[in-house]
Amino acid sequence: MTPRSISHLGAALKRVKLQFMRSMPCGGDYSLRRKLLIGTGLALICTAILAISVIGQSLDDYRHARQNLRGLESFRLILDTANLLSAERGPSNSVLGATAAEHGALRERLTAFRARSDAILDQLSTNAGVPAELLAPTKAQLQKGRQEVDRVAAIPRDRRGLQDVQSVIEKMFDVVDIFQSVIVWKAGDLTAQNPELAAPVMIGRIFGELREFGGRIASQIMAPIAVSQPLQLKHLVDSNRTRGRILELWRLAGNQKVIGIHDPRLASDLGDIELMFFGEGLGILDGLVAEGRKSGNYSMTADEFTVRFVNTLKPLERLRGDFLDVTIERLTALRNGALATLVVTIAITTVILAIMVGLLIAAQRFVFGPLMRAREAVIVLAEDRPTVPYPEPHHDATEMRRLFDAIAILRDSLAERASLTKKLKHQAETDGLTGLMNRRALDMIGESHTSSQVMADGACLILMDIDHFKSINDRYGHLEGDHVLKETVRRVRPMLGQNDIFARFGGEEFVILIPGHDLSEANALAKRIRAALETNEIVLSSGAVLTVTASFGVARGNLGQFAWRRLVEAADAALYRAKSDGRNCVRHSLMPQPTLVPDLPDDGDLNAPREIPPQVLTIVGAASAAKRSS
């Protein structure tokens, strides 16, 4: 409703009121009738103006919500198109690495993927309003890429060159890169029309790019696999750069707090991504990279790698789809709510002002008040304060009582989940056999400057390795070997100080981390432990009696990302000398005193990337440990 239409309606109501007043009889009750009429007229005018303003606002809200919904649906169609263009690389890679016998089935799958890409590209102009001239470069590059795929695939596999396959893959990369202009155009158009859509549009783009780079990292090593040749430096550099982008995108939007929407579907998708993509998918890729560094003899064909890796990308696609689904559901609810408000507001215009006021008072007392208290209760739960008491309604409304009962159930569930999370964290940081801290938790302490105040000035590291442990396993069995490990831990633990950290480093290796720089004290402790193990017998379940000895490497240094690695390497070197000197002895590192600036990188580290992905654990001394265990 425009201001002009409102003024016209007000003037018409005034004319009706004057005409009605002129028709009223004169007499003693004229003043009362007049007051009643004036009061009624004013009530009607006020109600009409209020209704018109509310209806106009509701109508604007409805149009606004509908426009947002349509815009986001078209944006989703564009992101789906980018996903299909990216997905077409998978069957293309399979065809490029296929033999003549495999070519037929893989070609059929590629044809189906191409048909899907073409169909959704044709929908963009009509359903998403994308200008044809904006789509033309993408279609042209897609045609060139497909022609190159067909040309190289027609060459017998043993004659395909690495550069030919690499060139084809990069042309298919260019398709998605060029299509980014369409995504940028639509994102800018939506945020310009309604800034409220900026957040979901940005997060949707991040999830789309996460899927694109997730597929691209596999394609970047696909060419050597397709032609069975070793990886070149370019493939390794491109793959590492893409991994960094993936991890950065995941840090930006990899949790529900950043997304701003708490939905079980999104929580499930985030967990699946951690498990399948970052766990299984990147593990497969790392294995092939390791094989490609050595030779061109890969454990998978290009098609096998594509099929297995694409399966790990499904949670990324599902996360983007579910996020857009949830956002569209919210916008749909806003639109339906605006429409319902519009209809209800029109109906309310027929109700007298007094009833409206009464309803407002009743609503304030029996609905909005309890809901506000329920809101405070939900905020308490959202802030992870489930034990904080919250006000409950002081009336017997069944619905509100059920609402607060449900909140109480939610509070109990959150408390139970917090307890389970604590237990899971403990399990993740504890070695299941010995009950000691595991390698992962130890590395977190060692690489952190602030993990322990008692070790702020440095620490001594004792690396202990049970001698000839493999022969124990071979002769008596692994269960008896586990018994030996547990008995060793049971005898060593009482000999340690309150602030000493005792951890299982892996296999038959254990670590003792002692605060301070007193290397002689650490040496003395290692010798006491060595003597105690040598003089104590271990009785196996079969009745056999064993005497277990161990070798020790002792070093001192500082904590920190780089200093921890140097400290472990120094202790590992000392342990290796103890093994070389006949085992069952203690040797200490000859490295210098800890520096005043303890966590500077080595010269080799200065040339490495500054940012180390959190999913990549630093494996220190793996070669030495393998040599000792043999």
Secondary structure as GFF3:
##gff-version 3
##sequence-region A 1 630
A	DSSP	alpha_helix	3	22	.	.	.	ID=ss1
A	DSSP	alpha_helix	30	87	.	.	.	ID=ss2
A	DSSP	alpha_helix	89	96	.	.	.	ID=ss3
A	DSSP	alpha_helix	103	127	.	.	.	ID=ss4
A	DSSP	alpha_helix	132	154	.	.	.	ID=ss5
A	DSSP	three_ten_helix	157	159	.	.	.	ID=ss6
A	DSSP	alpha_helix	162	193	.	.	.	ID=ss7
A	DSSP	three_ten_helix	195	197	.	.	.	ID=ss8
A	DSSP	alpha_helix	198	219	.	.	.	ID=ss9
A	DSSP	alpha_helix	222	226	.	.	.	ID=ss10
A	DSSP	alpha_helix	233	253	.	.	.	ID=ss11
A	DSSP	alpha_helix	256	259	.	.	.	ID=ss12
A	DSSP	alpha_helix	264	272	.	.	.	ID=ss13
A	DSSP	pi_helix	273	281	.	.	.	ID=ss14
A	DSSP	alpha_helix	282	294	.	.	.	ID=ss15
A	DSSP	alpha_helix	302	348	.	.	.	ID=ss16
A	DSSP	alpha_helix	353	363	.	.	.	ID=ss17
A	DSSP	pi_helix	364	368	.	.	.	ID=ss18
A	DSSP	alpha_helix	369	382	.	.	.	ID=ss19
A	DSSP	alpha_helix	398	428	.	.	.	ID=ss20
A	DSSP	alpha_helix	439	446	.	.	.	ID=ss21
A	DSSP	three_ten_helix	453	455	.	.	.	ID=ss22
A	DSSP	beta_strand	459	466	.	.	.	ID=ss23
A	DSSP	alpha_helix	469	476	.	.	.	ID=ss24
A	DSSP	alpha_helix	478	492	.	.	.	ID=ss25
A	DSSP	three_ten_helix	493	495	.	.	.	ID=ss26
A	DSSP	beta_strand	501	506	.	.	.	ID=ss27
A	DSSP	beta_strand	509	515	.	.	.	ID=ss28
A	DSSP	alpha_helix	519	535	.	.	.	ID=ss29
A	DSSP	beta_strand	537	539	.	.	.	ID=ss30
A	DSSP	beta_strand	545	547	.	.	.	ID=ss31
A	DSSP	beta_strand	550	557	.	.	.	ID=ss32
A	DSSP	alpha_helix	561	580	.	.	.	ID=ss33
A	DSSP	beta_strand	586	588	.	.	.	ID=ss34
A	DSSP	alpha_helix	603	606	.	.	.	ID=ss35
A	DSSP	alpha_helix	622	629	.	.	.	ID=ss36
###
